[in-house]
Amino acid sequence: MVFDREDGIHLSVEGSNVVVREILKVIKEAEWEPSLQWRSMPTEYGEDSPYDPIGPDGNNVNVSSLFETLQWE
């Protein structure tokens, strides 16, 4: 049973169980290995933006490109 409230759709316990089973089924049948390692994830918004911070040289700094050079590991 689905309850429609003003803040979205809420599933009953049975509905949530169905959704979880279906998500797990799709993940198990997928022909890829999911990974949340930050280097393997694509940059979603790699283009320059007027909202990027200003660097010391007065130009915008594309924050997405900074992550390519970081050595966190």
C-alpha positions in Angstrom: 0.0 0.0 0.0 1.3 3.5 -0.9 0.4 6.5 1.2 0.7 9.8 -0.6 1.6 12.7 1.7 2.6 16.2 0.9 6.3 15.4 1.3 6.5 12.5 -1.1 5.4 8.9 -1.3 5.7 6.6 1.7 5.6 2.8 1.4 4.1 0.4 3.8 6.4 -2.2 5.3 5.3 -4.7 2.7 5.9 -2.2 -0.1 9.4 -1.3 1.2 10.3 -5.0 1.3 9.2 -5.4 -2.3 11.3 -2.4 -3.4 14.4 -3.8 -1.5 14.0 -7.2 -3.1 13.8 -5.7 -6.5 16.8 -3.5 -6.0 18.9 -6.4 -4.7 17.8 -8.5 -7.6 18.9 -5.9 -10.2 22.3 -5.4 -8.4 22.9 -9.2 -8.4 22.0 -9.6 -12.0 24.1 -6.6 -13.2 27.1 -7.3 -15.3 29.3 -4.8 -13.5 31.0 -4.5 -10.1 29.6 -1.5 -8.2 32.3 0.7 -6.6 32.0 3.8 -4.5 35.7 4.4 -4.5 36.0 8.1 -5.2 38.4 7.8 -8.1 36.2 5.4 -10.0 33.2 7.7 -9.9 32.7 10.0 -12.9 32.8 13.7 -12.5 29.2 14.8 -12.9 29.8 18.5 -13.4 33.3 18.9 -14.8 32.7 22.0 -16.8 33.8 25.5 -15.6 31.1 27.4 -13.6 30.8 31.0 -12.6 30.2 29.7 -9.1 33.7 28.2 -8.8 35.9 29.9 -6.3 38.4 32.6 -7.4 42.0 31.5 -7.2 45.0 33.7 -6.2 45.6 34.6 -9.8 42.0 36.1 -10.1 40.7 33.3 -12.3 38.0 30.8 -11.4 39.3 27.5 -10.0 37.4 24.4 -11.3 37.0 22.4 -8.0 36.3 19.2 -9.9 39.8 19.2 -11.4 41.4 19.6 -8.0 40.3 16.1 -7.0 42.3 14.6 -9.8 45.6 15.8 -8.3 44.9 15.0 -4.6 46.9 12.2 -3.0 44.6 11.1 -0.1 45.7 7.5 -0.1 
